[in-house]
Amino acid sequence: MRILLLVLITFFVIVNVAVEFLRKDLHPKTDPMSSYLTGRYGELVDASYLALGGAIGTLPLYLGAGMHFAVICWISTAAVFAVVLTKRLREDAPPSLQVELLHLHVLAAGIAFVSASILLLMHGWHDQFQFLIGAAAPASAALFARFKPNATAIEEKTYASLVLVGLIALVLSP
């Protein structure tokens, strides 16, 4: 199962990094990660998000973790799926629903990021590296918010990178 989890997480990383360079219509510094869910390569990016959500959802089975950890993982999984769903629904929604779907999309992304950090903190309590990564992700967001109040996509991508490193460390831990 370890190899499957690493493949799913790595698939997300490779696809999203590649699409950052392949999509000339979007700018990596200003366009958030979810901008890549639609348009050229959108289906591939969708698949990568679903793979990541699946990996997070199966972590409790792999780690033999308790119910509290499992619930946080499943919340994170549902939030990742909701990010994809709300982005896709916005494409065909009437203008009156697009604002509500945007709010749901942003909320889902926030829940996905926060719950992923919480699961790293919960499981990493006895593993210094995982705990530091779990703490570094929200700390980076706080620092960006404090010293760079005009939000860019860099903050989101920094947070996501730290969470992904933490997830890989979680899977590789003995």
C-alpha positions in Angstrom: 0.0 0.0 0.0 3.0 2.3 0.6 3.9 2.3 -3.1 0.3 3.0 -4.1 0.1 6.0 -1.7 3.5 7.3 -3.0 2.3 6.9 -6.6 -0.9 8.8 -5.9 0.8 11.7 -4.1 3.6 11.8 -6.7 1.1 11.8 -9.5 -0.5 15.0 -8.0 2.9 16.6 -7.7 4.2 15.8 -11.2 0.9 16.8 -12.9 0.6 20.1 -11.1 4.2 21.1 -11.6 4.1 20.1 -15.3 0.9 22.0 -15.9 2.4 25.1 -14.3 4.9 25.2 -17.2 2.6 23.9 -19.9 -0.2 26.4 -19.4 0.9 29.6 -21.0 -2.5 31.2 -20.5 -2.0 31.2 -16.7 0.8 32.7 -14.6 2.2 30.6 -11.8 2.7 33.6 -9.5 -0.8 35.0 -9.8 -3.1 32.2 -10.7 -4.1 29.8 -7.8 -3.8 26.1 -8.1 -7.4 25.5 -8.8 -7.2 27.7 -11.9 -5.6 24.7 -13.6 -8.6 22.5 -13.0 -10.3 23.9 -16.0 -9.1 24.5 -19.5 -6.3 22.8 -21.2 -5.1 19.7 -19.2 -8.0 20.3 -16.8 -9.1 16.7 -16.7 -5.6 15.6 -15.9 -5.4 18.0 -13.1 -8.8 16.9 -11.9 -7.5 13.3 -11.9 -4.4 14.4 -9.9 -6.6 16.0 -7.2 -8.8 12.9 -7.0 -5.7 10.8 -6.7 -4.4 13.0 -3.8 -7.8 12.8 -2.1 -7.8 9.1 -2.4 -4.3 8.9 -0.9 -5.3 11.0 2.0 -8.5 9.0 2.5 -6.6 5.7 2.7 -3.9 6.9 5.1 -5.8 5.7 8.2 -5.9 2.2 6.8 -2.2 2.2 5.9 -1.1 3.7 9.2 -3.6 1.8 11.4 -4.5 5.1 13.0 -7.3 5.8 15.4 -10.7 7.2 14.6 -9.8 10.8 15.3 -7.1 10.7 12.7 -9.4 8.9 10.3 -12.1 11.5 10.6 -9.6 14.3 9.8 -8.3 12.4 6.8 -11.8 11.8 5.5 -12.7 15.5 6.0 -9.6 16.4 4.0 -10.5 13.9 1.3 -14.1 15.3 1.0 -12.7 18.8 0.9 -10.3 17.9 -1.9 -13.1 16.3 -3.9 -15.3 19.4 -3.2 -12.6 21.7 -4.6 -12.8 19.8 -7.9 -16.5 19.6 -7.9 -17.2 23.2 -7.2 -14.7 24.4 -9.8 -16.3 22.1 -12.4 -19.9 23.2 -11.5 -18.9 26.9 -11.8 -18.1 26.4 -15.5 -21.7 25.6 -16.4 -23.6 27.4 -13.6 -25.8 30.4 -14.2 -24.2 33.7 -13.1 -26.5 33.8 -10.0 -24.9 30.6 -8.7 -21.3 31.3 -9.6 -20.7 33.5 -6.6 -22.0 30.9 -4.2 -20.0 28.2 -5.8 -16.9 30.3 -5.6 -17.4 30.8 -1.9 -17.9 27.0 -1.5 -14.8 26.4 -3.6 -12.7 28.7 -1.4 -14.1 27.2 1.8 -13.4 23.6 0.5 -9.8 24.6 -0.3 -9.4 26.1 3.1 -10.8 23.0 4.8 -8.5 20.8 2.7 -5.4 22.8 3.7 -6.2 23.1 7.4 -7.3 19.5 7.8 -4.1 18.2 6.1 -2.0 20.3 8.5 -4.0 19.0 11.4 -3.5 15.4 10.3 0.3 16.0 10.0 0.4 17.5 13.5 -1.7 14.7 14.9 0.3 11.9 13.5 3.6 13.7 13.7 3.3 14.4 17.4 6.1 11.8 18.0 7.9 12.4 14.8 9.8 15.7 14.9 10.0 16.2 11.1 6.4 15.5 10.4 5.4 17.8 13.3 7.6 20.6 12.0 6.2 20.3 8.5 2.6 20.2 9.9 3.4 23.4 11.8 5.4 25.1 9.0 2.5 25.0 6.5 0.1 27.2 8.5 3.0 29.3 9.8 4.0 30.0 6.2 0.5 31.1 5.4 0.5 33.4 8.5 3.8 34.9 7.5 2.6 35.6 4.0 -0.6 37.2 5.4 1.4 39.4 7.8 4.2 40.5 5.5 2.6 40.3 2.1 -1.1 41.2 2.5 -1.7 41.3 -1.3 -2.3 37.7 -1.8 -0.7 35.8 -4.7 -0.7 32.2 -5.7 2.8 31.7 -4.2 1.4 31.5 -0.7 -1.1 28.8 -1.6 1.6 26.8 -3.5 4.1 27.1 -0.6 1.5 25.8 1.8 0.6 23.0 -0.6 4.2 22.1 -1.1 4.8 21.8 2.6 1.7 19.7 3.1 2.8 17.4 0.3 6.3 17.0 1.8 4.7 16.1 5.1 2.4 13.6 3.4 5.3 11.9 1.7 7.2 11.8 5.0 4.1 10.3 6.7 3.9 7.5 4.1 7.7 6.9 4.3 7.8 6.8 8.1 8.4 3.4 9.6 
